[in-house]
Every structure is written in structure tokens, then in C-alpha cells.
């Protein structure tokens, strides 16, 4: 749980969206544009379990998603 909370704290720096997440087919999507996130935060997010999806302009996790 601590790692997920840490990831959300990082994402919070880059969005104030009321609905920043969604889940589809056991994947969690965080609707933050990776081009706006600094490299050190991307590295930390990847270590937590979030992958960059530049095509969808978001972050995706197979670890935290559930449908």
C-alpha cells in the first residue's frame, strides 16, 4: 500500500483532475501525460509498477489495476 500511496503523491504533482484514474482489463491507468513528468519521477514510478504509455499519454500498471 505504501508504494501505491507514494505513486499517487508523485502523480498529484502533475494533475489536479477530479478523475485521474481508470481501470480496464486489470490495468490501472493514471491520466497524467508522461511528457510533463520529470525523468527521476518516471524512474521511481516504474520501480513502483507504473509503465509509461506515450501512445495513450498516461501511465499504466498491471500491478494495481483490477476490474
Backbone as ProteinMPNN parsed JSONL, in Angstrom:
{"seq_chain_A": "XXXXXXXXXXXXXXXXXXXXXXXXXXXXXXXXXXXXXXXXXXXXXXXXXXXXXXXXXXXXXXXXXXX", "coords_chain_A": {"N_chain_A": [[0.821, -1.196, 0.0], [1.995, 1.236, 0.724], [3.706, 1.837, -1.408], [1.925, 2.3, -3.512], [0.584, 4.555, -2.528], [2.743, 6.323, -2.487], [3.235, 6.534, -5.257], [0.853, 7.797, -6.044], [1.188, 10.221, -4.724], [3.283, 11.289, -6.194], [2.065, 11.486, -8.744], [0.158, 13.367, -8.092], [1.51, 15.767, -8.143], [1.409, 16.482, -10.76], [-1.16, 16.659, -11.742], [-4.457, 17.916, -11.202], [-6.803, 16.788, -11.6], [-10.189, 15.771, -11.225], [-10.921, 13.171, -11.716], [-8.559, 11.213, -12.062], [-7.84, 8.591, -12.613], [-8.425, 5.321, -14.097], [-9.72, 2.015, -14.622], [-9.258, -0.843, -16.595], [-9.661, -4.036, -17.858], [-7.995, -5.294, -15.862], [-5.95, -3.437, -15.617], [-4.566, -0.474, -14.349], [-5.0, 2.858, -15.117], [-3.409, 5.95, -15.108], [-4.12, 9.144, -15.679], [-2.049, 11.08, -16.535], [0.061, 13.026, -18.386], [2.954, 11.647, -19.6], [4.996, 13.147, -20.768], [5.082, 15.444, -19.339], [6.178, 14.801, -16.946], [8.987, 14.655, -14.812], [12.197, 13.047, -15.36], [13.352, 11.669, -13.142], [11.127, 11.187, -11.53], [9.673, 9.531, -13.261], [11.356, 7.294, -13.337], [11.156, 6.462, -10.656], [8.392, 5.916, -10.516], [8.235, 3.804, -12.344], [9.696, 1.892, -10.936], [7.924, 1.386, -8.935], [5.816, 0.229, -10.24], [4.449, 1.305, -12.409], [4.071, 1.826, -15.808], [5.158, 3.786, -18.593], [3.013, 4.991, -21.061], [3.269, 6.312, -23.933], [1.756, 6.51, -26.225], [-0.933, 6.519, -25.401], [-0.702, 8.613, -23.746], [-0.346, 8.452, -20.888], [0.049, 6.75, -17.701], [0.437, 3.294, -16.936], [-0.514, 0.492, -15.017], [-0.092, -2.898, -14.358], [-0.023, -4.065, -11.997], [-1.551, -2.795, -10.01], [-4.096, -2.537, -11.023], [-7.532, -3.526, -11.338], [-10.457, -5.172, -12.362]], "CA_chain_A": [[0.0, 0.0, 0.0], [2.855, 2.415, 0.801], [4.218, 2.143, -2.744], [0.831, 2.901, -4.28], [0.395, 5.904, -1.992], [3.875, 7.115, -2.979], [2.976, 6.818, -6.671], [-0.212, 8.795, -6.121], [1.762, 11.502, -4.323], [4.03, 11.79, -7.357], [1.092, 11.891, -9.769], [-0.536, 14.557, -7.612], [2.301, 16.941, -8.549], [1.232, 16.751, -12.193], [-2.566, 16.796, -12.121], [-5.455, 18.206, -10.179], [-8.021, 16.243, -12.178], [-11.113, 15.142, -10.294], [-10.966, 11.736, -12.038], [-7.28, 10.97, -12.726], [-7.557, 7.167, -12.837], [-9.464, 4.415, -14.582], [-9.271, 0.62, -14.693], [-9.815, -1.622, -17.694], [-8.988, -5.321, -18.073], [-6.962, -5.488, -14.841], [-4.917, -2.424, -15.714], [-4.897, 0.837, -13.797], [-4.497, 3.958, -15.93], [-3.341, 7.249, -14.45], [-4.186, 10.07, -16.808], [-1.041, 12.122, -16.428], [0.886, 12.984, -19.589], [4.35, 11.364, -19.227], [5.892, 14.194, -21.266], [5.101, 16.507, -18.334], [6.761, 14.247, -15.721], [10.453, 14.645, -14.907], [12.787, 11.713, -15.505], [13.54, 10.983, -11.861], [9.812, 10.69, -11.107], [9.34, 8.392, -14.127], [12.14, 6.149, -12.86], [10.553, 5.992, -9.402], [7.085, 5.321, -10.838], [8.479, 2.497, -12.961], [10.115, 0.96, -9.879], [6.727, 1.092, -8.143], [4.941, -0.643, -11.027], [3.717, 2.05, -13.435], [4.784, 1.955, -17.075], [4.786, 4.914, -19.428], [2.369, 4.709, -22.343], [3.283, 7.586, -24.65], [0.674, 6.487, -27.202], [-2.165, 6.925, -24.722], [-0.345, 9.765, -22.923], [-0.693, 8.159, -19.5], [0.807, 5.687, -17.048], [-0.369, 2.078, -16.823], [0.002, -0.518, -14.08], [-0.733, -4.214, -14.295], [0.1, -4.483, -10.603], [-2.567, -2.189, -9.154], [-5.409, -2.48, -11.666], [-8.457, -4.639, -11.133], [-11.813, -4.931, -12.862]], "C_chain_A": [[0.866, 1.262, 0.0], [3.388, 2.817, -0.565], [3.142, 2.794, -3.609], [0.58, 4.335, -3.813], [1.522, 6.813, -2.479], [3.672, 7.48, -4.45], [1.906, 7.895, -6.818], [0.276, 10.176, -5.688], [2.558, 12.121, -5.471], [3.062, 12.286, -8.42], [0.378, 13.186, -9.374], [0.2, 15.849, -7.972], [1.959, 17.401, -9.96], [-0.221, 16.88, -12.634], [-3.401, 17.197, -10.917], [-6.827, 17.74, -10.671], [-8.891, 15.589, -11.104], [-11.16, 13.62, -10.491], [-9.68, 11.346, -12.775], [-6.985, 9.508, -13.048], [-8.745, 6.462, -13.475], [-8.869, 3.013, -14.601], [-10.011, -0.094, -15.819], [-9.0, -2.909, -17.804], [-7.78, -5.507, -17.155], [-5.762, -4.575, -14.997], [-5.427, -1.124, -15.115], [-4.231, 1.895, -14.674], [-4.514, 5.226, -15.08], [-3.153, 8.269, -15.559], [-3.348, 11.316, -16.545], [-0.142, 11.958, -17.641], [2.353, 12.775, -19.2], [5.333, 12.425, -19.715], [6.005, 15.346, -20.28], [5.824, 16.087, -17.045], [8.282, 14.208, -15.851], [10.996, 13.222, -14.835], [12.959, 10.976, -14.187], [12.214, 10.45, -11.324], [9.387, 9.502, -11.961], [10.086, 7.145, -13.661], [11.541, 5.586, -11.576], [9.207, 5.331, -9.656], [7.252, 3.948, -11.477], [8.91, 1.474, -11.919], [8.944, 0.544, -8.998], [5.765, 0.188, -8.914], [4.098, 0.067, -12.066], [4.586, 2.229, -14.667], [4.273, 3.175, -17.827], [4.124, 4.395, -20.694], [2.254, 6.039, -23.088], [2.176, 7.651, -25.693], [-0.644, 6.952, -26.617], [-1.959, 8.154, -23.837], [-0.771, 9.583, -21.474], [0.3, 7.154, -18.923], [-0.13, 4.503, -16.842], [0.295, 1.136, -15.828], [-0.807, -1.801, -14.199], [-0.741, -4.741, -12.868], [-1.081, -4.005, -9.758], [-3.968, -2.172, -9.762], [-6.236, -3.708, -11.358], [-9.825, -4.249, -11.655], [-12.73, -6.024, -12.389]], "O_chain_A": [[0.518, 2.25, -0.647], [3.511, 4.007, -0.856], [3.423, 3.734, -4.352], [0.384, 5.229, -4.637], [1.271, 7.96, -2.847], [3.914, 8.622, -4.841], [2.047, 8.804, -7.636], [-0.172, 11.189, -6.226], [2.509, 13.332, -5.688], [3.223, 13.389, -8.94], [0.037, 14.0, -10.233], [-0.421, 16.905, -8.091], [2.187, 18.557, -10.319], [-0.481, 17.183, -13.799], [-3.089, 16.861, -9.775], [-7.865, 18.227, -10.223], [-8.384, 14.937, -10.191], [-11.409, 12.875, -9.543], [-9.707, 11.166, -13.992], [-5.978, 9.215, -13.693], [-9.887, 6.918, -13.41], [-7.649, 2.851, -14.597], [-11.226, 0.037, -15.969], [-7.77, -2.86, -17.837], [-6.684, -5.835, -17.611], [-4.665, -4.912, -14.551], [-6.569, -0.724, -15.343], [-3.031, 1.823, -14.938], [-5.507, 5.533, -14.42], [-2.156, 8.254, -16.28], [-3.856, 12.422, -16.362], [0.364, 10.865, -17.895], [2.939, 13.632, -18.54], [6.403, 12.585, -19.127], [6.935, 16.146, -20.376], [6.055, 16.912, -16.161], [8.808, 13.779, -16.877], [10.343, 12.315, -14.319], [12.73, 9.768, -14.127], [12.179, 9.375, -10.726], [8.799, 8.554, -11.441], [9.506, 6.061, -13.598], [11.43, 4.37, -11.423], [8.912, 4.29, -9.069], [6.489, 3.03, -11.179], [8.528, 0.307, -12.008], [8.969, -0.524, -8.386], [4.982, -0.541, -8.306], [3.126, -0.503, -12.562], [5.708, 2.727, -14.576], [3.105, 3.548, -17.712], [4.623, 3.463, -21.325], [1.294, 6.789, -22.911], [1.701, 8.74, -26.016], [-1.388, 7.692, -27.26], [-2.908, 8.675, -23.251], [-1.458, 10.428, -20.9], [1.264, 6.764, -19.581], [-1.326, 4.674, -16.607], [1.519, 1.002, -15.804], [-2.036, -1.789, -14.149], [-1.39, -5.744, -12.572], [-1.556, -4.734, -8.887], [-4.93, -1.825, -9.077], [-5.702, -4.796, -11.145], [-10.298, -3.137, -11.421], [-13.921, -6.009, -12.701]]}, "name": "protein", "num_of_chains": 1, "seq": "XXXXXXXXXXXXXXXXXXXXXXXXXXXXXXXXXXXXXXXXXXXXXXXXXXXXXXXXXXXXXXXXXXX"}
